[in-house]
Amino acid sequence: MRTSGRLQADLSGWRDTHSEAADLMPGVPVDLSRLDRYYLDEGDALGDVKRQILLLLAAWENRPLSGEEVTLAPSVSAANFQVLIALKRRGFNTILFETPAYAVTINQAIHAGFEVISLPTYLREDFHCSFPDELLSKHAPCIIWLTQPRMSLGFDQNLTNLADLASRAKGRAVIVIDEATEQRFPSHLRSLMNSNNRHVIRTRGITKGLGLNGLRVACTIHDPELRDAMESTQDVTGISLDYFSLTATGLLGTDVGRFKKMLVAANEQTTRLCQRLQKLVVGSPLTPSDLTNGYIGSLSLRIPPSTANETLRRRLLRYCSENGTFVILGASMRFAYDRDYEFIRVNYFNREHHVIGGVESLLRFSALLVRD
C-alpha cells in the first residue's frame, strides 16, 4: 500500500502521527562543545541535567526523588530491558504478563531466557486480570508485569486492586509496571511507591505520553537498593543517552508548569478524538475502548455468531488491503484469543483524517458482515 500510493487511512499511527503538545515545547539550545562524549546514567555522571530531570519527576510523583531512585534510559523498551537483566541476575526466571501487553517486552523476556506466562483478559470481564495467591505461590519467586494505562485499552489501573496485589506479592514477586504513555499529573500510581512496596518498579516514557517520541528519554523509578544492579546492566544493554534529548527534558524540569500544560493538551487531544469515534460507531458492531489516559486504544469488532474468528480475520485483512486501510490487529498487541471479538489498534496521536477514514472504512466492512 505504501509503495503503490494506495494507503488511504492508517488507524495505527504508522505513517503520520501528530501531537498538539509539540506546539508548547520550548526551543532547545545545544552546546556543540558537549557533543563529543557518551552520556551514561552512572553515579553522578549526568550532573546538573539529571538533577533538572529529577525535579520534573519529583513534581510528577508529588514527592522528593533522589538520583539513587531513578535510572534514565533512551526509551521505555531500553528501561524494561535493563530491569529484565537486573532481575534475571538476581535469580528471577518467570514472568507473569497481564495482557494485552507490549510485544517488544515479551520478546525481550524470551530472549533473556525467562519463562513467559501470558495471563488472558477479556472484554466481557472488562479486561480484569486476576493474580490469585495460588498462582503467586506456584511461581514464586516471579515477576508480575503490568501496564499503566492499560496497554491498547487506555484506561487506568485500579489503585485498590494494585495495592492489594502489592501487599500479597511481597516476598513472592516483584511487580514491574510499564507506564510508557502516562498522561496523569501527578502520576496515577504515585502512592504505590512507599516503604512497604520496595518490590514495585515502574518504567515510564518522560515525553512519550506527550506524543514526542523523537525525544529519547525514559526512566525507571525503583528502590535505591536496585540502583547498582541497574547500572551494572550496561555491559549488556550498552545504554547511552543522547545529549539533545537530555537537554530538552532537563529544560522541562525547570518549567514544570509548562510540562503540565503539555500533558493536558496531549490528553485533551487523544480523548477528544476518542469521543468522536464513539459517536461515529453508535449502532455498529464496532466499539472503541474507553480511552482516558495515554494514546493507544483499540476498536473491538463484534464477530457474527455464524462466522469463525479465523474467517473474519482473513476477510478483514483482505478488505483492508483492497481499500487502502492499514491496520494492526489484536494478536500483535497480545490480546487473548476471543471467539466473539477482533481487536484493532488505534493511535490517537494521529491525523484525524487517518483515524476517521479508517473507522469509516471499517464501518463499511461491518455493513458487509451484517448483510451476510
N, C-alpha and C positions, 0 to 999 in steps of 0.2 A: 504493500500500500504506500509505503513511504517513497520508495524509489520510482514508482509509477505515477505518483502525484494523486493517488485515489483516496488519500486519507481525508475524510470529511469531518470526523469527530473523534475525540480521544478522551474518554472518561478517566483514564488512568493518570493523566498528567505527564505522559511520556515525552511529549513534544514541546509544550508551550505553557509552562507554569507562570504564574503571576501572583505577586504579593503586594497588597496596598501598604504594608508596613515598610516596604523599601523606600517609600517617599519620605519617611520620617528618619531615616538613617543619616547620621551626621557625616560630613566629609572626614576621611581618614588620612592624616598626614603620615608619610612614610619617610623615615630617616634612612637614606640609601647606605649610610655607613654601617648599618646594622643588618644588612642582607648577606653578610659573608659567613654566617655561623649557623649551626644547628641549634634549635630551641627544644630542650627536653625538660619535662617536669620532674627533675631530680633535686631533692633537697630544696635549696633556695635559689636554684639556677635561673629561674624566670624573674626573680627580683620584684621590682615595682609593678610590672604588668600583671603578675599573678595576684598581687595584693589588691590591685584595682578590680580584677575579676572576682576575687573573694568578697569584696564589698557588694558587688552585684548579687552574688549567690546568697550572701548573708541576708540581704534585703528580701530576696525571693523566698528564703527559708524562714524568715522572721526570727532569726536567732544568730548569735555570733558563730563564725566558722573559722577554724584555724587551717593553715596550709596542710597540716597532717590529716585533715578530714576530707580533703579534696585532691583528686588527681585529674589532671587535664589530659585530653586526648584529641586528635583531629576529627573524630566522628564518634557517634554512638556505637557504631559497629566496632570501631577500634577499642573503645572503652569496654564494650562487652567482651571482646577478645582478651583484654587484659584481665578482666575479672575471671574469665574461664581458666586462663593459665594459672593465675594466682591460687584459685580454689583447687584446681587439679593437683598442684604441687602440695596442697595441704591435705590430700587424701580423699577428696570428693570424686566420685566416679559415676554418679547417677543424677540426672536432671529430670524433674517433672515439669513439663511445659504446659501452661494454660494455653488453650487455643481459642481463637486464631492467634498465630504467632509469627514473628519475623523469620522468614525462611533463612536469611543470612545467618542469624544467630544459631538456628538449629544445625545448619551446615557446619558452622564453626565448631559447635559442640561435638558433632560426629567426627570431624577431622582431628579434634583434640583427644579423641578416644573415650568420650563419655558414653554411657548407656543413656539413650534418649527415650523418654516415655512421654508421648503426647496425650494429654487428657482432653477428650472431646467435650465440646459445649454446643448447645443447640438453641436455635431461635425460639422454639416452643417453651424453653426454660429460661428465657431472657439471657442466654449465654452464661448462666451461672456455672462456676467451676468449683467442684467440691474437693476438699482435702481432708477426708476423714482420718481419725487417729490411726486406724489400722493401716492405711496407706503410708502415712509418715513413718510408722514403726517398721513396716515391711522393708522400706528402702533407706532407712537411716544408716549412716549419715548421708543426706542428699541435698540437692539444691532445688528450690522451688522458683521457677522463672515466670514472672508476671509482666504485664504491660499496663501503663497508665499514660493517657487514657487508653481504654481497651483498643488494641490494635485492630484496624479495619472496621471498627464499630463506632468509636468516637464518643463514648460516654465514660464517666469517671468510675474508678473502683469504689466499692462500698467501704468506707472507712471503718465501720463497726466490724464488718467481716474480716478485714485485713488485720485489725488489732487483735481479734480473736485468733486468727491464724498465726500471727507472730508470737502470741503467748503459747500456743500449743506446739509450735515448731521449735521453740527454744530447746537446745540440747540435741535436737534430732535433725534440723535442717537449717541451711542458710537461705534467706529469701532475697532474691535479686529482682528488682523492679525496673524495667526499661521505660523511662519517661521521655522517650525521644521527642515527642511532639507536644509536650506540656505547654498550655497557654494560661493556666491559672496564676494569679499573683495575689497573695502569697501562694506557694505551690500547694496542691491539693493534699499531698501526703506528708507534709512537713511534720505533723505530730507523731509520725512513726519513729522518727529519729530521736530516741531518748536512751537513758542508761539501761533500761530493761530490754532494749531491742538492738543490742550491739551486733546481732546476727542479720540485720537488714542492710542491704546495699542497694543504692539507687544510681542508675546511669541516666544522663539527660543531655539532649542537644540544647546548647545555650541559645542559638538563633534558629534552630530547626522549626520550632513552633511558630516562628515569625515568617516562615517560608523563605528564609535567606540561607539556602543550602550552599551557596558559594562561599560563605564564611565557614571555615573548618575548625570549630572549637566545640568540644563537648566535655563533660565532666563525669566523674564518679564520686558520689558522696558516700563515705564509708567511715567505719570506726577508725580512730587514729592507729590502732594496733595493726591494721591491714596495710598501712602506708608502705612499709618496707617491701612487703610482698608485691604490691602494685608496681613499685619502682623496679623491682628485680625482673619483671616480665619483659623489660625492654630488650633483653638478649634474644627473645623470641619474636616479639612484635615489631621491634625496630621503630617504635613510635617516636616521631618528631612532629613539632608544631610549626605552622608557617607564620612568619613574622607579621604579615599583613592582618591575618585573622586574629592573632593575639592582640595587636594594636587596636583593631576595631572593637573587639569585645571589651578590652580594658577601658576604652573610651566610653562605652555604655555603662561601665561600672562607676564612672564619675558623674553620670547623669541618669540615675535610676528612674527619675520621673519620666524621662523620655522613653526608657525601656518599657515601663508600664503602659504608656500610651501606645507603643508599638504592639504590645501583646493584645491590648484592647482592640486596636484596628484589625489585627490579624484574626482575632476570634469573631469580630463582627462580620468580617468578610466571609469567613467559612460558614458560620451559622446562617447568615443571610442567604447564601446560595443553597444551603441545605433546605431552608424553608421554601424556596422557590421550587425545588424538586418535589417536596412533599405535596405542594398544591398541584403540580403538574401531573402527578401519577394517581391522583384520587380516583378510586373506582377501577383501577387496573390491577393486574397481578404483580406489579412492581411496588416495593416498599423500601424507602431509604432507612438506613439505621439512624437512630436518634442522636445525631452528632451534636455535642455541646462543647467539646474540648478537642483540640488537635485539628488535623485537617484531612485525615484519611478515614473515610467511611465506606459504606457499601450499599448496594441495592440487592434486595432479595427478590428473586423471580420465582413466583409460585409455580410449581410444575403440575400440569393437569394430571389427575389420577390415572388416566389411560396412557400416559407417556412415561417411558422409562427414563431415569436420570441420564444415562449414557446417551440415549437417543436425543434427548433435549439438548445436551451439551454439543453434540455433533451438529445439530441443526442450527443452534445459536452461533457457533463459530463460523459455519458456512455462510450464514446470513450476514454476520458482521464483516466477513471478508469481502463478500459481494457488494456490501453497501458502504464500504469505507469507514467502518466504525471500529476503532481499536479498543479492545477490552482485555482486562486481566481478570481471570476467574478465581473462584474461592480456593481451589486447590493450591494455587500459588501463594495464597495467604494463610495456608494451613487451616482453613475451615474444615471441620469434620464432615465426612460424607453425610448428606441429608437427603433422604428419599423425596422430601417434599419441596426442597428449595435449591436453586442455584444462586451463587453469590457473585457479584460483580463489583470490582473496586471502583471507588470514586475519590479522586483527588480534588479537594475543594480549593486548593491554591492553583486554580486553573482558569483559563479564559472561559468566560461564561458561555460563549458560543460552542465551545467544545463540549461542555457538560450538558447544556440544554439540548444541543444537537444529538449528543449520544443518547440521552434519555428519550428523546422523540423517536430516534431510530429503534430503540428497544421497545417502545410502546407499539410501533408498527409491527415488530416481531411478535409481541404479545397478542395483538389483534389476530395475527395468523393462527396462533395457538388456540384462541377462543373459537375461531371459525372451524378449526379441525375437530 
